[in-house]
Each structure stands twice: as structure tokens, then as C-alpha cells.
Amino acid sequence: MKKLGTLLLVCLLSVALVGCGGNDEKDTASTSTNDVSGKVTLEGSTSMEKLMNALKESIVEDYPQLSLEPQFTGSGAGIKAVASGSADIGNSSRALTEEEKAQGIVENIVAIDGIAMITDKNNTVKNLTKEQLANIYTGQISNWKEVGGEDQKIVVVGREAASGTRGAFEEILDVKDKCKYANELNETGAVVAKVQETKGAIGYVSLDIVADSKDKVNTLQLDGVVASEATIIDGTYQLQRPFVMATKGEIKDQSEQVQAVFQFINSEKGQEVIKKVKLIIPSK
């Protein structure tokens, strides 16, 4: 009887272990990765390149069979591409115009970016008022001595006409079609390089570029306020704009691939990607 009891105990333990193993298999199956597959084409803002590349790398953790194919051609080109159907998503580093919205383009704001003003490292000016900045870009102020600096000609650097950064900058300062540019460049990196190498230069770039460029250029305060995440959130730093991932129609009406992109962006992982590239999550 003692042997029989021992044998019965071993059998019961075996059954219990098999049962646990079965539950483990079930749990593993329930956490399988998403099977949405295919590609999503994105076109537009060069200022959103860092964000798009970060999303492209991170989204495969949740959607291993889904690939993002971004092109960086400028905000205006991105909106035209999504309107014509040649791209699934149009990236714009400015708010959409009423004319664009009238075409059925939906403004999906995924992040907020600040626009920082930069000068060459030898410039002694640390702060400008919003009015002074507008006057510099429209040519009414042409020498740094007029704003407390040295007797040196101001070299006004900006982006090309299709740039969302330029569009947002000019709209905020109310200087659209009034700026007197010495150089109009087609990439954010080119603006940093031009300002770095040009005495008396001033330019505008995305806030996330500042951390990587602090050894190359100076960053100006605007009305005594430093450009930072905190000052953008509280509204005291006024040069800020949305990062828009525009769609032709509402997100719910898009393909499952496009919907998956926005589901990832709105997930905890997606929000961490936005923070990692030093952008600001918009309030809901």
C-alpha cells in the first residue's frame, strides 16, 4: 500500500506539471506579435526626419511585418502627395491651411516642436524681442549693433519656400512673403552649417537640433525666454509649431497598415519615441 501511495503521488505531480506547461503555451500564444503586414509610404517635412526614422526602427517591435518608407521632400510636397494619393501619409511641420483641409486632408498632430533661433558662436547677442526678430528677417534691421551687438552685417539664413519650418516661422512672426533672405537652404542641417561658418549669420531650426548643435552655434532667447520643452508647454516661448501626419480622410477610414502606424504612435512605446527625439507630446 505504501508503494501504491507513492506511485499515486508521483502521478498527481506529473499531471499538475503538464497542466502548468499547457497554461504556459496558452499564455505565449496570447502575447504573439501583431500580424499586420505591408508598407506605409510617408512623404514631407525634412524637420520630421529624426522622428520618422525613430518610428521606422521602433514600430517593428510591435509590427514586425510592417515597414515605413519615409521620403523627406518638404511639408508642401508631402501634403500634395497625400492629396493626390501618391503617399499614404503627408508629413508637415506646420498646421494645415484651410485650403488643404477643404481637399479632405485631415490634420493629425502627433508632436509639438519648437523653432530655435541660432547665430554663429562669436555673436555676443543673447536675446531678441519678437519685434526685433521680425525686423531682422524683413530687412528693417540689418546690423547687429542695432540690437546691442557688434558693428557687423546680419546675414539672414532660412529655408526654401516649401519648408514647413519656414512656413511656421513666417506665420508666427507675421512676415510671410516679406523676408529678405541671404540664403535659402533645403535642409535643417544645411542651415546649421551655414550659420556656423558665416560671421553675423542668424537662422532658424527645430528645437531638437539644438542639443546636437550646441558646440557649433549659439541659441538665442526670445523676449527673454529660453527655447525648451517646459517653455513650449507653458506657452511662454512663442516660436512653436505642430508636427502633422496628414491623411486623406479620417484615420479610421485608412488602411489597416496606416491605422497600425497611428495605433503605435499613440501607444506607450510610441509616446516614448516622441520623447526620445526631444519632441513634445501634444495635450489631448
SULUR-V689644 format. One record per residue. N is the residue number from 1. RES is the residue in one letter. SS is DSSP state (2 for helix, 1 for strand, 0 for the rest). PHI is phi in whole degrees, 0 to 359 (999 if undefined). PSI is psi in degrees with one decimal (* if undefined). Layout:
n->N res->RES ss->SS phi->PHI psi->PSI
n->N res->RES ss->SS phi->PHI psi->PSI
This chain:
n->1 res->M ss->0 phi->999 psi->-36.2
n->2 res->K ss->2 phi->296 psi->-42.1
n->3 res->K ss->2 phi->296 psi->-40.2
n->4 res->L ss->2 phi->297 psi->-40.5
n->5 res->G ss->2 phi->296 psi->-41.4
n->6 res->T ss->2 phi->297 psi->-42.1
n->7 res->L ss->2 phi->297 psi->-40.9
n->8 res->L ss->2 phi->296 psi->-39.4
n->9 res->L ss->2 phi->296 psi->-42.0
n->10 res->V ss->2 phi->298 psi->-42.0
n->11 res->C ss->2 phi->297 psi->-43.5
n->12 res->L ss->2 phi->296 psi->-40.4
n->13 res->L ss->2 phi->296 psi->-38.4
n->14 res->S ss->2 phi->296 psi->-44.2
n->15 res->V ss->2 phi->299 psi->-41.5
n->16 res->A ss->2 phi->297 psi->-42.8
n->17 res->L ss->2 phi->294 psi->-40.2
n->18 res->V ss->2 phi->297 psi->-40.8
n->19 res->G ss->2 phi->299 psi->-43.6
n->20 res->C ss->2 phi->298 psi->-40.8
n->21 res->G ss->2 phi->299 psi->-39.7
n->22 res->G ss->2 phi->298 psi->-39.8
n->23 res->N ss->2 phi->295 psi->-37.5
n->24 res->D ss->2 phi->299 psi->-43.2
n->25 res->E ss->2 phi->297 psi->-39.2
n->26 res->K ss->2 phi->295 psi->-42.3
n->27 res->D ss->2 phi->296 psi->-40.2
n->28 res->T ss->2 phi->297 psi->-41.9
n->29 res->A ss->2 phi->296 psi->-36.1
n->30 res->S ss->2 phi->288 psi->-17.9
n->31 res->T ss->0 phi->254 psi->21.9
n->32 res->S ss->0 phi->295 psi->153.5
n->33 res->T ss->0 phi->289 psi->160.4
n->34 res->N ss->0 phi->292 psi->138.3
n->35 res->D ss->0 phi->260 psi->15.4
n->36 res->V ss->0 phi->296 psi->127.7
n->37 res->S ss->0 phi->231 psi->161.4
n->38 res->G ss->1 phi->124 psi->-160.7
n->39 res->K ss->1 phi->226 psi->155.1
n->40 res->V ss->1 phi->235 psi->124.5
n->41 res->T ss->1 phi->265 psi->133.5
n->42 res->L ss->1 phi->232 psi->139.1
n->43 res->E ss->1 phi->220 psi->143.5
n->44 res->G ss->1 phi->146 psi->-135.6
n->45 res->S ss->0 phi->311 psi->128.6
n->46 res->T ss->0 phi->287 psi->-26.4
n->47 res->S ss->0 phi->293 psi->-20.6
n->48 res->M ss->0 phi->266 psi->8.9
n->49 res->E ss->2 phi->300 psi->-46.0
n->50 res->K ss->2 phi->298 psi->-42.8
n->51 res->L ss->2 phi->295 psi->-45.9
n->52 res->M ss->2 phi->296 psi->-41.4
n->53 res->N ss->2 phi->293 psi->-35.9
n->54 res->A ss->2 phi->293 psi->-40.7
n->55 res->L ss->2 phi->294 psi->-40.9
n->56 res->K ss->2 phi->301 psi->-40.7
n->57 res->E ss->2 phi->285 psi->-36.3
n->58 res->S ss->2 phi->275 psi->-30.8
n->59 res->I ss->2 phi->294 psi->-24.9
n->60 res->V ss->2 phi->292 psi->-15.3
n->61 res->E ss->2 phi->294 psi->-36.2
n->62 res->D ss->0 phi->261 psi->-28.6
n->63 res->Y ss->0 phi->230 psi->76.5
n->64 res->P ss->0 phi->296 psi->-19.1
n->65 res->Q ss->0 phi->257 psi->10.3
n->66 res->L ss->1 phi->248 psi->130.3
n->67 res->S ss->1 phi->238 psi->141.7
n->68 res->L ss->1 phi->259 psi->136.4
n->69 res->E ss->1 phi->235 psi->84.9
n->70 res->P ss->1 phi->274 psi->145.5
n->71 res->Q ss->1 phi->234 psi->144.2
n->72 res->F ss->1 phi->245 psi->92.5
n->73 res->T ss->0 phi->241 psi->2.7
n->74 res->G ss->0 phi->105 psi->149.8
n->75 res->S ss->2 phi->300 psi->-45.0
n->76 res->G ss->2 phi->301 psi->-43.1
n->77 res->A ss->2 phi->294 psi->-35.9
n->78 res->G ss->2 phi->295 psi->-42.3
n->79 res->I ss->2 phi->295 psi->-41.0
n->80 res->K ss->2 phi->297 psi->-38.3
n->81 res->A ss->2 phi->295 psi->-43.4
n->82 res->V ss->2 phi->288 psi->-31.3
n->83 res->A ss->2 phi->293 psi->-37.8
n->84 res->S ss->2 phi->276 psi->-13.8
n->85 res->G ss->0 phi->90 psi->5.7
n->86 res->S ss->0 phi->279 psi->-10.1
n->87 res->A ss->0 phi->223 psi->147.7
n->88 res->D ss->0 phi->286 psi->-37.2
n->89 res->I ss->1 phi->226 psi->135.4
n->90 res->G ss->1 phi->254 psi->117.2
n->91 res->N ss->1 phi->272 psi->127.4
n->92 res->S ss->1 phi->225 psi->129.0
n->93 res->S ss->0 phi->263 psi->38.0
n->94 res->R ss->0 phi->205 psi->164.1
n->95 res->A ss->0 phi->290 psi->151.5
n->96 res->L ss->0 phi->286 psi->149.5
n->97 res->T ss->0 phi->278 psi->163.4
n->98 res->E ss->2 phi->297 psi->-33.7
n->99 res->E ss->2 phi->296 psi->-39.8
n->100 res->E ss->2 phi->291 psi->-41.0
n->101 res->K ss->2 phi->296 psi->-32.4
n->102 res->A ss->0 phi->294 psi->-18.1
n->103 res->Q ss->0 phi->274 psi->3.7
n->104 res->G ss->0 phi->90 psi->11.4
n->105 res->I ss->1 phi->278 psi->130.2
n->106 res->V ss->1 phi->257 psi->132.5
n->107 res->E ss->0 phi->271 psi->100.2
n->108 res->N ss->0 phi->259 psi->100.2
n->109 res->I ss->1 phi->278 psi->119.6
n->110 res->V ss->1 phi->253 psi->-18.1
n->111 res->A ss->1 phi->199 psi->164.0
n->112 res->I ss->1 phi->241 psi->135.5
n->113 res->D ss->1 phi->237 psi->143.8
n->114 res->G ss->1 phi->267 psi->152.3
n->115 res->I ss->1 phi->254 psi->117.0
n->116 res->A ss->1 phi->262 psi->143.7
n->117 res->M ss->1 phi->263 psi->130.7
n->118 res->I ss->1 phi->236 psi->151.6
n->119 res->T ss->1 phi->227 psi->171.3
n->120 res->D ss->1 phi->291 psi->159.3
n->121 res->K ss->0 phi->296 psi->-24.1
n->122 res->N ss->0 phi->274 psi->-5.2
n->123 res->N ss->0 phi->288 psi->131.9
n->124 res->T ss->0 phi->270 psi->-10.2
n->125 res->V ss->0 phi->285 psi->130.3
n->126 res->K ss->0 phi->248 psi->-18.1
n->127 res->N ss->1 phi->214 psi->142.2
n->128 res->L ss->1 phi->228 psi->150.4
n->129 res->T ss->0 phi->277 psi->162.1
n->130 res->K ss->2 phi->300 psi->-37.9
n->131 res->E ss->2 phi->293 psi->-42.3
n->132 res->Q ss->2 phi->298 psi->-41.5
n->133 res->L ss->2 phi->298 psi->-44.4
n->134 res->A ss->2 phi->298 psi->-41.0
n->135 res->N ss->2 phi->292 psi->-32.2
n->136 res->I ss->2 phi->294 psi->-45.1
n->137 res->Y ss->2 phi->285 psi->-19.7
n->138 res->T ss->0 phi->263 psi->2.8
n->139 res->G ss->0 phi->87 psi->1.7
n->140 res->Q ss->0 phi->285 psi->-26.6
n->141 res->I ss->0 phi->243 psi->121.7
n->142 res->S ss->0 phi->236 psi->-2.4
n->143 res->N ss->1 phi->226 psi->139.3
n->144 res->W ss->2 phi->297 psi->-23.5
n->145 res->K ss->2 phi->295 psi->-21.0
n->146 res->E ss->2 phi->286 psi->-13.8
n->147 res->V ss->2 phi->236 psi->27.1
n->148 res->G ss->0 phi->92 psi->8.0
n->149 res->G ss->0 phi->259 psi->-162.3
n->150 res->E ss->0 phi->281 psi->165.8
n->151 res->D ss->0 phi->284 psi->87.4
n->152 res->Q ss->0 phi->211 psi->136.9
n->153 res->K ss->1 phi->296 psi->138.4
n->154 res->I ss->0 phi->274 psi->127.4
n->155 res->V ss->1 phi->256 psi->110.1
n->156 res->V ss->1 phi->273 psi->116.4
n->157 res->V ss->1 phi->248 psi->137.7
n->158 res->G ss->1 phi->210 psi->-170.4
n->159 res->R ss->1 phi->260 psi->169.5
n->160 res->E ss->0 phi->290 psi->164.9
n->161 res->A ss->0 phi->302 psi->-32.3
n->162 res->A ss->0 phi->277 psi->-3.3
n->163 res->S ss->0 phi->291 psi->133.7
n->164 res->G ss->2 phi->291 psi->-32.9
n->165 res->T ss->2 phi->297 psi->-45.7
n->166 res->R ss->2 phi->297 psi->-45.2
n->167 res->G ss->2 phi->301 psi->-44.0
n->168 res->A ss->2 phi->292 psi->-43.1
n->169 res->F ss->2 phi->301 psi->-49.6
n->170 res->E ss->2 phi->292 psi->-33.8
n->171 res->E ss->2 phi->291 psi->-43.4
n->172 res->I ss->2 phi->298 psi->-40.9
n->173 res->L ss->2 phi->272 psi->-3.8
n->174 res->D ss->0 phi->59 psi->47.7
n->175 res->V ss->0 phi->234 psi->22.3
n->176 res->K ss->0 phi->301 psi->130.2
n->177 res->D ss->0 phi->67 psi->15.8
n->178 res->K ss->0 phi->242 psi->-7.4
n->179 res->C ss->0 phi->286 psi->146.2
n->180 res->K ss->0 phi->247 psi->86.3
n->181 res->Y ss->0 phi->275 psi->136.9
n->182 res->A ss->0 phi->276 psi->-31.5
n->183 res->N ss->1 phi->220 psi->132.5
n->184 res->E ss->1 phi->241 psi->112.4
n->185 res->L ss->1 phi->247 psi->152.8
n->186 res->N ss->0 phi->263 psi->4.1
n->187 res->E ss->0 phi->216 psi->150.3
n->188 res->T ss->2 phi->299 psi->-43.1
n->189 res->G ss->2 phi->300 psi->-35.3
n->190 res->A ss->2 phi->292 psi->-33.4
n->191 res->V ss->2 phi->295 psi->-45.9
n->192 res->V ss->2 phi->300 psi->-44.9
n->193 res->A ss->2 phi->296 psi->-42.6
n->194 res->K ss->2 phi->295 psi->-44.4
n->195 res->V ss->2 phi->294 psi->-40.4
n->196 res->Q ss->2 phi->300 psi->-40.3
n->197 res->E ss->2 phi->266 psi->-4.1
n->198 res->T ss->0 phi->245 psi->118.6
n->199 res->K ss->0 phi->294 psi->132.2
n->200 res->G ss->0 phi->83 psi->6.0
n->201 res->A ss->1 phi->280 psi->151.5
n->202 res->I ss->1 phi->223 psi->142.1
n->203 res->G ss->1 phi->208 psi->171.2
n->204 res->Y ss->1 phi->237 psi->141.3
n->205 res->V ss->1 phi->216 psi->165.7
n->206 res->S ss->1 phi->295 psi->146.3
n->207 res->L ss->2 phi->302 psi->-35.7
n->208 res->D ss->2 phi->294 psi->-17.2
n->209 res->I ss->2 phi->283 psi->-26.2
n->210 res->V ss->2 phi->302 psi->-45.2
n->211 res->A ss->2 phi->300 psi->-35.5
n->212 res->D ss->2 phi->277 psi->-10.6
n->213 res->S ss->2 phi->242 psi->8.3
n->214 res->K ss->0 phi->297 psi->-23.3
n->215 res->D ss->0 phi->273 psi->-6.5
n->216 res->K ss->0 phi->255 psi->-35.5
n->217 res->V ss->1 phi->220 psi->164.6
n->218 res->N ss->1 phi->265 psi->151.9
n->219 res->T ss->1 phi->248 psi->130.3
n->220 res->L ss->0 phi->272 psi->147.6
n->221 res->Q ss->1 phi->279 psi->154.2
n->222 res->L ss->1 phi->240 psi->117.7
n->223 res->D ss->0 phi->54 psi->38.0
n->224 res->G ss->0 phi->78 psi->7.7
n->225 res->V ss->1 phi->248 psi->129.2
n->226 res->V ss->0 phi->283 psi->139.9
n->227 res->A ss->0 phi->286 psi->116.5
n->228 res->S ss->0 phi->204 psi->169.2
n->229 res->E ss->2 phi->300 psi->-42.8
n->230 res->A ss->2 phi->296 psi->-42.5
n->231 res->T ss->2 phi->284 psi->-21.8
n->232 res->I ss->2 phi->283 psi->-42.4
n->233 res->I ss->2 phi->297 psi->-41.8
n->234 res->D ss->0 phi->275 psi->-3.1
n->235 res->G ss->0 phi->83 psi->2.3
n->236 res->T ss->0 phi->284 psi->-26.8
n->237 res->Y ss->0 phi->265 psi->117.2
n->238 res->Q ss->0 phi->270 psi->-14.3
n->239 res->L ss->0 phi->273 psi->86.1
n->240 res->Q ss->1 phi->218 psi->154.3
n->241 res->R ss->1 phi->209 psi->161.1
n->242 res->P ss->1 phi->275 psi->152.0
n->243 res->F ss->1 phi->259 psi->116.4
n->244 res->V ss->1 phi->249 psi->133.0
n->245 res->M ss->1 phi->249 psi->92.1
n->246 res->A ss->1 phi->279 psi->144.8
n->247 res->T ss->1 phi->232 psi->155.0
n->248 res->K ss->1 phi->275 psi->94.7
n->249 res->G ss->0 phi->97 psi->172.5
n->250 res->E ss->0 phi->293 psi->156.0
n->251 res->I ss->2 phi->302 psi->-39.6
n->252 res->K ss->2 phi->297 psi->-17.8
n->253 res->D ss->2 phi->262 psi->3.2
n->254 res->Q ss->0 phi->274 psi->173.1
n->255 res->S ss->0 phi->296 psi->161.9
n->256 res->E ss->2 phi->297 psi->-28.3
n->257 res->Q ss->2 phi->293 psi->-46.2
n->258 res->V ss->2 phi->293 psi->-41.4
n->259 res->Q ss->2 phi->299 psi->-36.3
n->260 res->A ss->2 phi->296 psi->-36.7
n->261 res->V ss->2 phi->300 psi->-47.2
n->262 res->F ss->2 phi->289 psi->-32.8
n->263 res->Q ss->2 phi->297 psi->-39.9
n->264 res->F ss->2 phi->293 psi->-44.5
n->265 res->I ss->2 phi->302 psi->-39.2
n->266 res->N ss->0 phi->277 psi->-4.9
n->267 res->S ss->0 phi->280 psi->169.9
n->268 res->E ss->2 phi->300 psi->-40.6
n->269 res->K ss->2 phi->296 psi->-43.0
n->270 res->G ss->2 phi->296 psi->-39.8
n->271 res->Q ss->2 phi->294 psi->-33.2
n->272 res->E ss->2 phi->292 psi->-34.4
n->273 res->V ss->2 phi->297 psi->-43.4
n->274 res->I ss->2 phi->299 psi->-44.2
n->275 res->K ss->2 phi->294 psi->-37.0
n->276 res->K ss->2 phi->297 psi->-33.2
n->277 res->V ss->0 phi->267 psi->17.5
n->278 res->K ss->0 phi->64 psi->35.1
n->279 res->L ss->0 phi->257 psi->169.6
n->280 res->I ss->1 phi->248 psi->132.2
n->281 res->I ss->0 phi->285 psi->124.9
n->282 res->P ss->0 phi->291 psi->148.6
n->283 res->S ss->0 phi->289 psi->143.1
n->284 res->K ss->0 phi->279 psi->*
